[in-house]
């Protein structure tokens, strides 16, 4: 006779409210005792939560981004006539190791089985790998179930993941990121990364990359190779808008919310995305996914690296709401307290360097988005008005767009429209 069993998070030490970063099973899956069912990640460690019983998954109670503690129900199993199992062992905890450098492969290197976008068969759904290896695979955009393990009893090692990526880049196999966007990394025939003993030339200091920089490196490396992006530049006259911003802040000092130019940029971006919906889309093979929601990500500089918090439902918010939310999220980012769901779901991103400096730059498109707007520091410049040169505050805009979706004419129109909105913000209400 079958029985219904709740699988809970066992004793995980002093950790509480640890976010879920990966759910390894779904309803209908067969689960064995001690099989990993979800992966948690605190600021210090990655943890696999094992199942305390065997059975068929009846219901998964958690999703990516949820926070779990000891005793939280993870899933419901429909078990067979099992006796009461011993309590599950504590999840394995391993501090995230420093990422090893992945060298581009030699062209004739033997390749493991080609990457396929087809889900693995049911009997291959269980992939044996440590939390650190799973994390390493996620950082590179690799589905762990597609990697063949060479370790004891087929266990997947970090070297297996590295070999898998090398084969994808050299042998013409399409990685998950490549096949989902209609591209391929094959045929690049990259030569190996140079190995240099730098100590021969002088004194050095070796510093391991922190977790955020390793994630950033993996994602941006993939995006740079996979997305044929073109950057378009435009100057926006924000003289009147800056005067209005300063006046508004002065009139609303008691509110305690300081409006930055980023708030106006977000409002303008929403208006432009509505006018040009191709920019609020994602490419999925031969289909374009046009999104009806408007979630704006913004790059936030932190002591440990760059993160991108997301303002949800931006089309339903005003300037003061943008100012408050960006300030709150930026503070959480600096303190390392952003939750996973606060960095997910963006449909368009703004990277503003105005507070630092610079003139123009080429931001990298943040997949699966198709465009990103870079904003540099505004500067007072002489502008000819037809009769004379007059001083105007000019803000440089740099729009990078995926050329597979957005051609040059459309990108230029979008950029010009953003500049027009910033020059006369009354247009944003039309």
C-alpha positions in Angstrom: 0.0 0.0 0.0 1.4 3.4 -1.0 1.9 6.1 1.5 2.2 9.9 1.2 5.6 11.2 2.6 6.6 14.8 3.1 10.3 15.3 2.4 11.7 18.2 4.6 15.0 20.0 4.9 17.1 18.2 7.5 19.5 19.8 9.9 21.7 22.2 8.0 23.5 23.7 11.0 23.1 27.4 11.7 21.9 28.2 8.2 18.4 29.8 7.9 16.4 31.2 5.0 18.8 29.8 2.4 17.7 30.4 -1.2 17.0 27.6 -3.6 19.2 27.9 -6.7 18.2 24.7 -8.4 15.3 22.2 -8.3 16.5 18.8 -9.5 13.2 16.9 -9.7 9.6 17.5 -10.9 6.2 15.9 -10.4 6.2 12.3 -11.7 9.9 11.7 -11.3 11.1 8.6 -9.5 13.4 9.5 -6.5 15.7 7.2 -4.7 16.7 7.6 -1.0 19.6 10.0 -0.6 19.1 11.4 -4.1 19.6 15.2 -4.2 16.3 17.0 -4.8 17.2 20.7 -4.5 20.3 22.8 -4.2 20.6 25.6 -1.7 23.3 28.3 -1.7 24.2 30.6 1.1 26.8 33.3 1.0 29.4 30.8 2.2 28.4 27.4 0.8 26.4 25.3 -1.7 24.3 22.5 -0.2 22.5 19.5 -1.8 19.3 18.5 0.1 18.8 14.7 -0.2 15.6 12.8 -0.1 15.0 10.8 3.1 12.8 8.2 1.2 12.3 6.6 -2.1 9.1 7.1 -4.2 7.4 9.0 -7.0 7.2 12.8 -6.7 3.6 13.8 -6.2 4.1 17.5 -5.7 7.1 19.9 -5.6 6.5 22.5 -2.9 9.4 24.9 -3.7 10.8 26.8 -6.6 14.0 28.6 -7.5 14.3 31.7 -5.3 12.4 30.4 -2.3 14.1 30.6 1.1 14.3 27.3 3.1 15.3 26.4 6.6 15.4 23.2 8.7 12.0 21.6 8.6 10.8 23.3 5.4 8.7 20.9 3.2 10.5 20.4 -0.2 8.2 17.9 -1.9 5.6 15.2 -1.4 6.4 11.6 -2.3 4.1 8.8 -3.0 6.0 5.8 -1.7 5.5 2.1 -1.8 5.2 -0.2 1.2 8.3 1.1 2.7 9.4 0.9 6.3 10.2 4.1 8.1 13.6 5.2 6.8 16.3 6.6 9.0 16.6 10.3 9.0 18.3 11.9 6.0 21.9 12.8 6.4 22.7 16.5 6.5 23.2 17.9 3.1 26.7 18.0 1.9 28.2 21.4 2.4 31.2 22.6 0.4 32.6 26.1 0.2 32.6 27.1 -3.4 36.1 26.4 -4.8 38.0 28.9 -7.0 37.1 28.3 -10.6 39.9 26.7 -12.6 40.7 28.4 -15.9 39.0 26.7 -18.9 41.4 26.5 -21.8 40.0 26.7 -25.3 40.5 23.2 -26.9 42.9 22.1 -29.6 40.9 21.6 -32.8 41.5 17.8 -33.0 40.9 17.1 -29.3 38.5 14.1 -28.8 35.0 15.3 -28.0 32.4 13.8 -25.6 28.9 13.2 -26.9 27.5 16.3 -28.6 25.2 18.6 -26.6 21.6 18.1 -27.3 18.7 20.3 -26.4 16.5 17.3 -26.0 15.7 16.5 -22.3 17.5 13.4 -21.0 15.4 10.2 -20.8 13.8 9.4 -17.5 16.3 6.8 -16.4 19.1 9.3 -17.0 17.5 12.1 -15.0 19.6 11.4 -12.0 23.1 13.0 -12.4 25.6 12.2 -9.7 27.7 15.3 -9.0 28.9 17.3 -6.0 27.4 20.7 -5.1 30.5 22.4 -6.2 30.5 20.7 -9.6 26.8 21.5 -10.1 27.5 25.1 -9.3 30.5 25.1 -11.7 28.3 23.7 -14.5 25.6 26.3 -13.8 28.1 29.2 -14.1 29.0 27.9 -17.6 25.4 27.5 -18.7 25.7 23.7 -18.8 22.9 21.3 -18.0 24.5 18.8 -15.7 22.2 15.9 -17.0 23.9 16.2 -20.4 27.4 15.6 -19.1 28.8 12.0 -19.0 30.6 11.3 -15.7 34.0 9.7 -15.7 34.3 9.4 -11.9 33.5 6.4 -9.6 30.1 5.0 -10.5 29.7 7.5 -13.2 30.0 10.5 -10.9 30.5 13.8 -12.8 33.7 15.7 -12.1 34.7 19.3 -12.8 37.0 18.0 -15.5 34.0 16.3 -17.2 32.2 19.7 -17.3 35.3 21.4 -18.7 35.7 18.7 -21.4 32.0 19.1 -22.3 32.4 22.9 -22.8 35.6 22.4 -24.8 33.9 20.0 -27.2 31.0 22.4 -27.6 33.4 25.2 -28.6 35.5 23.1 -31.0 33.4 20.3 -32.5 30.4 22.1 -33.8 28.1 20.9 -31.0 25.5 23.5 -29.9 25.6 24.3 -26.3 22.2 24.8 -24.5 22.7 28.6 -24.7 23.6 28.3 -28.4 20.8 26.0 -29.5 18.1 28.0 -27.6 19.0 31.1 -29.4 19.6 29.6 -32.9 23.4 29.8 -32.9 26.4 27.6 -32.4 29.9 27.9 -31.1 31.2 25.3 -33.5 33.8 26.1 -36.1 35.7 28.7 -34.1 38.9 26.6 -34.0 40.3 28.5 -31.1 43.9 28.0 -30.2 44.7 27.1 -26.6 44.9 29.8 -24.0 48.6 30.8 -23.5 50.2 29.3 -20.4 52.8 31.7 -19.0 54.9 31.5 -15.9 54.7 35.2 -15.0 57.1 34.8 -12.1 59.9 34.7 -14.7 59.3 38.4 -15.4 58.9 39.7 -11.9 57.0 39.5 -8.6 53.3 38.6 -8.8 50.3 38.2 -6.5 47.6 35.6 -7.3 44.1 36.5 -6.3 41.2 34.0 -6.8 38.1 35.5 -8.4 35.1 35.8 -6.0 31.8 34.1 -6.8 30.1 37.2 -8.4 33.1 37.8 -10.7 33.2 34.1 -11.7 29.5 34.2 -12.6 30.0 37.4 -14.5 32.9 36.1 -16.4 31.1 33.0 -17.5 27.9 34.8 -18.5 29.6 37.7 -20.3 32.0 35.4 -22.1 29.1 33.4 -23.5 27.1 36.5 -24.4 30.1 38.1 -26.2 30.6 35.1 -28.3 27.0 34.1 -29.0 25.3 37.5 -29.6 26.3 39.5 -32.8 25.7 42.9 -31.1 26.2 46.3 -32.6 26.5 49.5 -30.5 24.7 52.7 -31.6 25.5 56.1 -30.0 23.3 59.1 -29.5 23.5 62.4 -27.6 20.6 63.4 -25.4 20.1 67.0 -24.4 19.1 66.8 -20.7 19.5 70.5 -19.8 15.8 71.1 -19.0 15.4 67.6 -17.5 18.3 68.1 -15.1 16.9 71.5 -14.0 13.5 69.9 -13.4 15.2 67.0 -11.4 17.1 69.4 -9.2 13.9 71.5 -8.6 11.8 68.5 -7.8 14.3 67.2 -5.3 14.4 70.6 -3.6 10.5 70.7 -3.4 10.3 67.2 -2.0 13.2 67.2 0.5 10.8 66.0 3.3 10.0 62.8 1.4 13.5 61.5 1.9 13.7 60.2 -1.6 16.3 61.7 -3.9 15.4 61.4 -7.6 18.4 60.4 -9.8 18.6 60.6 -13.6 18.3 56.7 -13.6 14.6 57.1 -12.6 13.9 59.2 -15.7 15.9 56.8 -17.9 13.7 53.9 -16.7 10.5 55.9 -17.4 11.8 56.7 -20.9 12.9 53.1 -21.5 9.4 51.8 -20.7 7.9 54.3 -23.2 10.4 53.3 -25.9 9.8 49.6 -25.3 6.1 50.1 -25.8 6.7 52.0 -29.0 9.3 49.5 -30.3 8.3 46.0 -28.8 11.1 44.2 -30.5 13.4 45.5 -27.8 11.3 43.9 -25.2 11.8 40.4 -26.6 14.0 37.3 -26.5 15.1 35.0 -29.3 14.2 31.3 -29.0 15.6 29.4 -32.0 13.5 30.7 -34.9 10.8 32.3 -32.7 10.8 35.8 -31.2 9.2 35.9 -27.8 7.5 39.3 -27.4 7.0 40.1 -23.7 3.9 41.9 -22.4 5.6 42.8 -19.1 8.2 45.5 -18.5 10.9 44.6 -16.1 14.0 46.8 -16.1 17.3 45.7 -14.8 20.0 48.2 -13.8 23.7 47.5 -13.3 24.8 48.1 -9.7 28.4 48.4 -8.7 29.3 46.6 -5.5 32.6 45.9 -3.6 32.6 42.3 -4.9 31.6 43.0 -8.5 28.7 43.9 -10.8 25.1 42.7 -10.1 21.9 43.6 -11.9 18.8 44.1 -9.7 15.5 44.2 -11.5 12.6 46.7 -11.2 9.4 44.6 -11.8 6.3 46.0 -13.5 8.1 49.2 -14.4 5.2 50.3 -16.7 3.0 50.7 -13.5 5.4 52.9 -11.6 6.3 56.6 -11.4 9.5 58.5 -11.0 9.4 58.6 -7.2 8.8 54.8 -7.1 11.7 54.2 -9.4 13.9 56.4 -7.3 12.9 54.6 -4.0 13.2 51.0 -5.5 16.5 51.6 -7.2 18.0 53.1 -4.0 16.7 50.2 -1.9 17.9 47.5 -4.3 21.3 49.2 -4.8 21.8 49.2 -1.0 20.9 45.5 -0.7 23.4 44.8 -3.6 26.2 46.6 -1.8 25.5 44.7 1.4 25.3 41.3 -0.5 21.7 40.8 0.6 19.9 40.7 -2.8 17.6 37.6 -3.2 17.8 35.6 -6.4 14.3 36.7 -7.4 15.4 40.3 -7.2 17.9 39.7 -10.0 15.7 37.7 -12.3 13.1 38.4 -15.0 14.6 41.5 -16.6 13.4 42.2 -20.2 15.7 45.2 -20.7 18.8 46.5 -18.9 20.3 50.0 -18.3 24.0 50.3 -17.4 24.6 53.8 -16.1 28.2 55.0 -15.6 27.2 58.6 -15.2 28.2 58.8 -11.5 31.7 57.6 -12.4 32.6 59.3 -15.7 33.3 58.2 -19.2 32.0 59.3 -22.6 30.8 56.3 -24.7 31.2 52.5 -24.3 29.9 49.3 -25.7 27.8 47.4 -23.1 27.4 43.6 -23.6 23.9 42.4 -24.1 22.6 40.5 -21.1 21.1 37.2 -22.6 18.3 36.3 -23.1 17.6 40.0 -23.6 18.2 41.6 -27.0 19.4 45.0 -26.0 21.1 47.1 -23.3 21.3 50.8 -22.9 24.6 52.3 -21.7 24.6 55.8 -20.2 27.8 57.9 -19.6 28.4 61.1 -17.7 26.6 64.2 -18.9 28.8 67.2 -19.8 28.1 70.8 -20.7 28.9 71.4 -24.4 28.4 74.2 -26.9 25.5 73.5 -29.2 24.6 75.5 -32.3 21.0 76.7 -32.2 21.0 78.2 -35.7 22.3 81.6 -34.7 24.8 81.0 -32.0 26.5 78.4 -29.8 24.6 77.9 -26.5 25.7 75.7 -23.5 23.6 72.5 -23.2 24.0 69.5 -20.9 24.6 66.5 -23.1 24.2 62.9 -22.0 25.9 60.2 -24.1 23.8 57.1 -24.8 25.2 53.8 -26.0 22.7 51.2 -27.1 23.9 47.6 -27.8 21.5 45.4 -29.7 21.4 41.9 -31.0 21.6 42.3 -34.8 19.7 39.0 -35.4 16.6 40.7 -34.0 17.2 44.4 -34.4 18.7 46.0 -37.4 20.5 49.3 -37.5 17.6 51.5 -38.6 15.4 50.2 -35.8 18.1 50.6 -33.2 18.8 54.1 -34.3 15.1 55.0 -34.1 14.9 53.6 -30.6 18.0 55.5 -29.5 16.8 58.7 -31.0 13.4 58.3 -29.4 15.0 57.8 -25.9 17.0 61.0 -26.5 13.8 62.9 -27.6 12.0 61.8 -24.4 14.9 63.0 -22.2 15.1 66.3 -24.0 11.3 66.9 -23.5 9.9 64.6 -20.9 6.4 65.6 -21.6 6.6 63.2 -24.5 6.8 60.3 -22.0 3.1 60.9 -21.0 1.8 60.6 -24.6 
